[in-house]
Amino acid sequence: MDSMSGTNTRTMSFRDPVVENVCDKFLRRSDVGYEKYGRTLDTERRGKHKDLLGYLNDVQEELMDAVLYIQAAREEMMEQMQRIDNTTYKNSYDNTPEN
């Protein structure tokens, strides 16, 4: 542990860049949380800043948000697909030889 910053330092090797990207996002997310709340999840848990029901409530809220994000992404994807279909139809119509 780095006594100056209170962080553990570790070198990790990744065989899968997808896993590496997810780990990087976890680290960035942890930094954001620390900046916002001034403590880590471990400190929060050990300090009894939140009880089990508080954590379960947080999980439920995050999952509800995730469902909303999924729905918004689906609607965006459908709109993009519709625009592509309309462009394809318009281009095929515009390229029809005139009689």
KAMO-V543163 format. One record per run of one state. SS is the DSSP state (@ for helix, = for strand, . for the rest). FROM is the first residue (numbers start at 1). TO is the last residue. Records with the same first field share a line. If there is no record, write none. Layout:
SS=FROM-TO / FROM-TO
//
This chain:
.=1-1 / 3-6 / 8-16 / 38-40 / 47-51 / 95-99
==2-2 / 7-7
@=17-37 / 41-46 / 52-94
//
